[in-house]
Amino acid sequence: MAWIFLVIASFGEILGVMCINLFIQKKTPFRLLLLVMSFGGGFVFLSLAMRSISMGTAYAVWTGFGAVGAVLLGVIFFKESAGWKRMLFLSCIIGGAVGLKVFG
């Protein structure tokens, strides 16, 4: 169950980062509230995951998945670059997170 909480926490971070970009584009109270709630929810689920998963592993996986998700959302929705080098290093982040799960 802790790994499910960690995945949910990662989605909170991904959504929060996307909300930062949306808030920068147009500063509205709703977008600010969505930003705060996204990160807040992510932190709640991260704390639940850390009851069973070590801090180092949980934080590395959370930030890794958050970074990958944020980059993918940037490519899909905000027309950011999707070069092969960028995708190669994203796969390294995913490989590291998987390695922490397998060997951690």
CNS distance restraints for C-alpha pairs under 8 A (distance, minus, plus):
assign (resid   1 and name CA) (resid   5 and name CA) 6.39 0.50 0.50
assign (resid   1 and name CA) (resid  49 and name CA) 7.86 0.50 0.50
assign (resid   2 and name CA) (resid   6 and name CA) 6.21 0.50 0.50
assign (resid   2 and name CA) (resid  48 and name CA) 6.90 0.50 0.50
assign (resid   2 and name CA) (resid  49 and name CA) 4.36 0.50 0.50
assign (resid   2 and name CA) (resid  50 and name CA) 7.37 0.50 0.50
assign (resid   2 and name CA) (resid  51 and name CA) 7.58 0.50 0.50
assign (resid   2 and name CA) (resid  52 and name CA) 6.13 0.50 0.50
assign (resid   2 and name CA) (resid  53 and name CA) 6.87 0.50 0.50
assign (resid   3 and name CA) (resid   7 and name CA) 6.26 0.50 0.50
assign (resid   3 and name CA) (resid  49 and name CA) 6.48 0.50 0.50
assign (resid   3 and name CA) (resid  53 and name CA) 7.92 0.50 0.50
assign (resid   4 and name CA) (resid   8 and name CA) 6.25 0.50 0.50
assign (resid   4 and name CA) (resid  49 and name CA) 7.88 0.50 0.50
assign (resid   5 and name CA) (resid   9 and name CA) 6.06 0.50 0.50
assign (resid   5 and name CA) (resid  45 and name CA) 5.27 0.50 0.50
assign (resid   5 and name CA) (resid  46 and name CA) 6.66 0.50 0.50
assign (resid   5 and name CA) (resid  48 and name CA) 6.56 0.50 0.50
assign (resid   5 and name CA) (resid  49 and name CA) 5.28 0.50 0.50
assign (resid   6 and name CA) (resid  10 and name CA) 6.19 0.50 0.50
assign (resid   6 and name CA) (resid  45 and name CA) 6.39 0.50 0.50
assign (resid   6 and name CA) (resid  46 and name CA) 5.65 0.50 0.50
assign (resid   6 and name CA) (resid  49 and name CA) 5.41 0.50 0.50
assign (resid   6 and name CA) (resid  58 and name CA) 7.04 0.50 0.50
assign (resid   6 and name CA) (resid  61 and name CA) 7.83 0.50 0.50
assign (resid   6 and name CA) (resid  62 and name CA) 6.50 0.50 0.50
assign (resid   7 and name CA) (resid  11 and name CA) 6.40 0.50 0.50
assign (resid   7 and name CA) (resid  62 and name CA) 7.39 0.50 0.50
assign (resid   7 and name CA) (resid  65 and name CA) 7.97 0.50 0.50
assign (resid   8 and name CA) (resid  12 and name CA) 6.40 0.50 0.50
assign (resid   8 and name CA) (resid  42 and name CA) 6.96 0.50 0.50
assign (resid   8 and name CA) (resid  45 and name CA) 6.56 0.50 0.50
assign (resid   9 and name CA) (resid  13 and name CA) 6.44 0.50 0.50
assign (resid   9 and name CA) (resid  41 and name CA) 6.95 0.50 0.50
assign (resid   9 and name CA) (resid  42 and name CA) 3.97 0.50 0.50
assign (resid   9 and name CA) (resid  43 and name CA) 6.49 0.50 0.50
assign (resid   9 and name CA) (resid  44 and name CA) 7.42 0.50 0.50
assign (resid   9 and name CA) (resid  45 and name CA) 4.91 0.50 0.50
assign (resid   9 and name CA) (resid  46 and name CA) 5.26 0.50 0.50
assign (resid   9 and name CA) (resid  62 and name CA) 6.89 0.50 0.50
assign (resid  10 and name CA) (resid  14 and name CA) 6.18 0.50 0.50
assign (resid  10 and name CA) (resid  42 and name CA) 6.48 0.50 0.50
assign (resid  10 and name CA) (resid  62 and name CA) 5.16 0.50 0.50
assign (resid  10 and name CA) (resid  63 and name CA) 7.20 0.50 0.50
assign (resid  10 and name CA) (resid  65 and name CA) 5.93 0.50 0.50
assign (resid  10 and name CA) (resid  66 and name CA) 5.18 0.50 0.50
assign (resid  11 and name CA) (resid  15 and name CA) 6.01 0.50 0.50
assign (resid  11 and name CA) (resid  42 and name CA) 7.09 0.50 0.50
assign (resid  11 and name CA) (resid  66 and name CA) 6.91 0.50 0.50
assign (resid  11 and name CA) (resid  69 and name CA) 7.83 0.50 0.50
assign (resid  12 and name CA) (resid  16 and name CA) 5.94 0.50 0.50
assign (resid  12 and name CA) (resid  38 and name CA) 4.94 0.50 0.50
assign (resid  12 and name CA) (resid  39 and name CA) 5.63 0.50 0.50
assign (resid  12 and name CA) (resid  40 and name CA) 7.77 0.50 0.50
assign (resid  12 and name CA) (resid  41 and name CA) 6.00 0.50 0.50
assign (resid  12 and name CA) (resid  42 and name CA) 4.19 0.50 0.50
assign (resid  12 and name CA) (resid  43 and name CA) 7.87 0.50 0.50
assign (resid  13 and name CA) (resid  17 and name CA) 6.15 0.50 0.50
assign (resid  13 and name CA) (resid  38 and name CA) 6.71 0.50 0.50
assign (resid  13 and name CA) (resid  39 and name CA) 5.64 0.50 0.50
assign (resid  13 and name CA) (resid  42 and name CA) 5.71 0.50 0.50
assign (resid  13 and name CA) (resid  66 and name CA) 5.60 0.50 0.50
assign (resid  14 and name CA) (resid  18 and name CA) 6.34 0.50 0.50
assign (resid  14 and name CA) (resid  66 and name CA) 5.05 0.50 0.50
assign (resid  14 and name CA) (resid  67 and name CA) 7.39 0.50 0.50
assign (resid  14 and name CA) (resid  69 and name CA) 5.67 0.50 0.50
assign (resid  14 and name CA) (resid  70 and name CA) 5.29 0.50 0.50
assign (resid  15 and name CA) (resid  19 and name CA) 6.08 0.50 0.50
assign (resid  15 and name CA) (resid  35 and name CA) 7.74 0.50 0.50
assign (resid  15 and name CA) (resid  38 and name CA) 6.07 0.50 0.50
assign (resid  15 and name CA) (resid  39 and name CA) 7.80 0.50 0.50
assign (resid  15 and name CA) (resid  70 and name CA) 7.92 0.50 0.50
assign (resid  16 and name CA) (resid  20 and name CA) 6.30 0.50 0.50
assign (resid  16 and name CA) (resid  34 and name CA) 7.71 0.50 0.50
assign (resid  16 and name CA) (resid  35 and name CA) 5.15 0.50 0.50
assign (resid  16 and name CA) (resid  36 and name CA) 7.40 0.50 0.50
assign (resid  16 and name CA) (resid  37 and name CA) 7.99 0.50 0.50
assign (resid  16 and name CA) (resid  38 and name CA) 4.90 0.50 0.50
assign (resid  16 and name CA) (resid  39 and name CA) 5.25 0.50 0.50
assign (resid  17 and name CA) (resid  21 and name CA) 6.63 0.50 0.50
assign (resid  17 and name CA) (resid  35 and name CA) 7.81 0.50 0.50
assign (resid  17 and name CA) (resid  70 and name CA) 6.55 0.50 0.50
assign (resid  18 and name CA) (resid  22 and name CA) 6.33 0.50 0.50
assign (resid  18 and name CA) (resid  70 and name CA) 6.89 0.50 0.50
assign (resid  18 and name CA) (resid  73 and name CA) 7.48 0.50 0.50
assign (resid  18 and name CA) (resid  74 and name CA) 7.99 0.50 0.50
assign (resid  19 and name CA) (resid  23 and name CA) 5.86 0.50 0.50
assign (resid  19 and name CA) (resid  31 and name CA) 6.67 0.50 0.50
assign (resid  19 and name CA) (resid  32 and name CA) 7.74 0.50 0.50
assign (resid  19 and name CA) (resid  34 and name CA) 6.85 0.50 0.50
assign (resid  19 and name CA) (resid  35 and name CA) 5.10 0.50 0.50
assign (resid  20 and name CA) (resid  24 and name CA) 6.14 0.50 0.50
assign (resid  20 and name CA) (resid  35 and name CA) 6.42 0.50 0.50
assign (resid  21 and name CA) (resid  25 and name CA) 6.43 0.50 0.50
assign (resid  22 and name CA) (resid  26 and name CA) 6.38 0.50 0.50
assign (resid  22 and name CA) (resid  27 and name CA) 7.99 0.50 0.50
assign (resid  22 and name CA) (resid  31 and name CA) 7.14 0.50 0.50
assign (resid  23 and name CA) (resid  27 and name CA) 4.94 0.50 0.50
assign (resid  23 and name CA) (resid  28 and name CA) 6.94 0.50 0.50
assign (resid  23 and name CA) (resid  31 and name CA) 5.61 0.50 0.50
assign (resid  23 and name CA) (resid  32 and name CA) 6.44 0.50 0.50
assign (resid  23 and name CA) (resid  35 and name CA) 7.90 0.50 0.50
assign (resid  27 and name CA) (resid  31 and name CA) 6.86 0.50 0.50
assign (resid  27 and name CA) (resid  32 and name CA) 7.29 0.50 0.50
assign (resid  28 and name CA) (resid  32 and name CA) 6.37 0.50 0.50
assign (resid  29 and name CA) (resid  33 and name CA) 6.09 0.50 0.50
assign (resid  30 and name CA) (resid  34 and name CA) 6.12 0.50 0.50
assign (resid  31 and name CA) (resid  35 and name CA) 6.10 0.50 0.50
assign (resid  32 and name CA) (resid  36 and name CA) 6.26 0.50 0.50
assign (resid  33 and name CA) (resid  37 and name CA) 6.04 0.50 0.50
assign (resid  34 and name CA) (resid  38 and name CA) 5.96 0.50 0.50
assign (resid  35 and name CA) (resid  39 and name CA) 6.38 0.50 0.50
assign (resid  36 and name CA) (resid  40 and name CA) 5.87 0.50 0.50
assign (resid  37 and name CA) (resid  41 and name CA) 5.87 0.50 0.50
assign (resid  38 and name CA) (resid  42 and name CA) 6.18 0.50 0.50
assign (resid  39 and name CA) (resid  43 and name CA) 6.19 0.50 0.50
assign (resid  40 and name CA) (resid  44 and name CA) 6.29 0.50 0.50
assign (resid  41 and name CA) (resid  45 and name CA) 6.30 0.50 0.50
assign (resid  42 and name CA) (resid  46 and name CA) 6.04 0.50 0.50
assign (resid  43 and name CA) (resid  47 and name CA) 6.11 0.50 0.50
assign (resid  44 and name CA) (resid  48 and name CA) 6.39 0.50 0.50
assign (resid  45 and name CA) (resid  49 and name CA) 6.14 0.50 0.50
assign (resid  46 and name CA) (resid  50 and name CA) 6.15 0.50 0.50
assign (resid  46 and name CA) (resid  58 and name CA) 7.48 0.50 0.50
assign (resid  46 and name CA) (resid  62 and name CA) 7.66 0.50 0.50
assign (resid  47 and name CA) (resid  51 and name CA) 6.77 0.50 0.50
assign (resid  48 and name CA) (resid  52 and name CA) 7.95 0.50 0.50
assign (resid  49 and name CA) (resid  53 and name CA) 6.04 0.50 0.50
assign (resid  49 and name CA) (resid  58 and name CA) 7.19 0.50 0.50
assign (resid  50 and name CA) (resid  54 and name CA) 6.06 0.50 0.50
assign (resid  50 and name CA) (resid  55 and name CA) 6.04 0.50 0.50
assign (resid  50 and name CA) (resid  58 and name CA) 6.33 0.50 0.50
assign (resid  53 and name CA) (resid  57 and name CA) 6.76 0.50 0.50
assign (resid  53 and name CA) (resid  58 and name CA) 5.90 0.50 0.50
assign (resid  54 and name CA) (resid  58 and name CA) 6.00 0.50 0.50
assign (resid  55 and name CA) (resid  59 and name CA) 5.92 0.50 0.50
assign (resid  56 and name CA) (resid  60 and name CA) 6.05 0.50 0.50
assign (resid  57 and name CA) (resid  61 and name CA) 6.08 0.50 0.50
assign (resid  57 and name CA) (resid 100 and name CA) 6.26 0.50 0.50
assign (resid  57 and name CA) (resid 101 and name CA) 7.69 0.50 0.50
assign (resid  57 and name CA) (resid 104 and name CA) 7.19 0.50 0.50
assign (resid  58 and name CA) (resid  62 and name CA) 5.95 0.50 0.50
assign (resid  59 and name CA) (resid  63 and name CA) 6.02 0.50 0.50
assign (resid  60 and name CA) (resid  64 and name CA) 5.84 0.50 0.50
assign (resid  60 and name CA) (resid  97 and name CA) 6.91 0.50 0.50
assign (resid  61 and name CA) (resid  65 and name CA) 5.94 0.50 0.50
assign (resid  61 and name CA) (resid  97 and name CA) 5.09 0.50 0.50
assign (resid  61 and name CA) (resid 100 and name CA) 7.74 0.50 0.50
assign (resid  62 and name CA) (resid  66 and name CA) 5.95 0.50 0.50
assign (resid  63 and name CA) (resid  67 and name CA) 5.92 0.50 0.50
assign (resid  64 and name CA) (resid  68 and name CA) 6.22 0.50 0.50
assign (resid  64 and name CA) (resid  93 and name CA) 5.84 0.50 0.50
assign (resid  64 and name CA) (resid  94 and name CA) 6.86 0.50 0.50
assign (resid  64 and name CA) (resid  97 and name CA) 6.70 0.50 0.50
assign (resid  65 and name CA) (resid  69 and name CA) 5.93 0.50 0.50
assign (resid  65 and name CA) (resid  93 and name CA) 7.82 0.50 0.50
assign (resid  65 and name CA) (resid  94 and name CA) 7.08 0.50 0.50
assign (resid  65 and name CA) (resid  97 and name CA) 7.80 0.50 0.50
assign (resid  66 and name CA) (resid  70 and name CA) 5.96 0.50 0.50
assign (resid  67 and name CA) (resid  71 and name CA) 6.15 0.50 0.50
assign (resid  68 and name CA) (resid  72 and name CA) 6.16 0.50 0.50
assign (resid  68 and name CA) (resid  90 and name CA) 6.01 0.50 0.50
assign (resid  68 and name CA) (resid  93 and name CA) 7.42 0.50 0.50
assign (resid  68 and name CA) (resid  94 and name CA) 7.64 0.50 0.50
assign (resid  69 and name CA) (resid  73 and name CA) 6.07 0.50 0.50
assign (resid  70 and name CA) (resid  74 and name CA) 6.06 0.50 0.50
assign (resid  71 and name CA) (resid  75 and name CA) 6.21 0.50 0.50
assign (resid  72 and name CA) (resid  76 and name CA) 6.11 0.50 0.50
assign (resid  73 and name CA) (resid  77 and name CA) 5.63 0.50 0.50
assign (resid  73 and name CA) (resid  78 and name CA) 7.16 0.50 0.50
assign (resid  74 and name CA) (resid  78 and name CA) 4.75 0.50 0.50
assign (resid  74 and name CA) (resid  79 and name CA) 6.33 0.50 0.50
assign (resid  74 and name CA) (resid  80 and name CA) 5.42 0.50 0.50
assign (resid  75 and name CA) (resid  79 and name CA) 5.03 0.50 0.50
assign (resid  75 and name CA) (resid  80 and name CA) 4.45 0.50 0.50
assign (resid  75 and name CA) (resid  81 and name CA) 6.12 0.50 0.50
assign (resid  75 and name CA) (resid  82 and name CA) 6.14 0.50 0.50
assign (resid  76 and name CA) (resid  80 and name CA) 7.59 0.50 0.50
assign (resid  82 and name CA) (resid  86 and name CA) 6.35 0.50 0.50
assign (resid  82 and name CA) (resid  87 and name CA) 6.67 0.50 0.50
assign (resid  83 and name CA) (resid  87 and name CA) 6.41 0.50 0.50
assign (resid  84 and name CA) (resid  88 and name CA) 6.00 0.50 0.50
assign (resid  85 and name CA) (resid  89 and name CA) 6.36 0.50 0.50
assign (resid  86 and name CA) (resid  90 and name CA) 6.29 0.50 0.50
assign (resid  87 and name CA) (resid  91 and name CA) 6.23 0.50 0.50
assign (resid  88 and name CA) (resid  92 and name CA) 6.50 0.50 0.50
assign (resid  89 and name CA) (resid  93 and name CA) 6.47 0.50 0.50
assign (resid  90 and name CA) (resid  94 and name CA) 6.44 0.50 0.50
assign (resid  91 and name CA) (resid  95 and name CA) 6.02 0.50 0.50
assign (resid  92 and name CA) (resid  96 and name CA) 6.12 0.50 0.50
assign (resid  93 and name CA) (resid  97 and name CA) 6.36 0.50 0.50
assign (resid  94 and name CA) (resid  98 and name CA) 6.19 0.50 0.50
assign (resid  95 and name CA) (resid  99 and name CA) 6.01 0.50 0.50
assign (resid  96 and name CA) (resid 100 and name CA) 6.23 0.50 0.50
assign (resid  97 and name CA) (resid 101 and name CA) 6.43 0.50 0.50
assign (resid  98 and name CA) (resid 102 and name CA) 6.14 0.50 0.50
assign (resid  99 and name CA) (resid 103 and name CA) 5.81 0.50 0.50
assign (resid  99 and name CA) (resid 104 and name CA) 7.52 0.50 0.50
assign (resid 100 and name CA) (resid 104 and name CA) 4.87 0.50 0.50
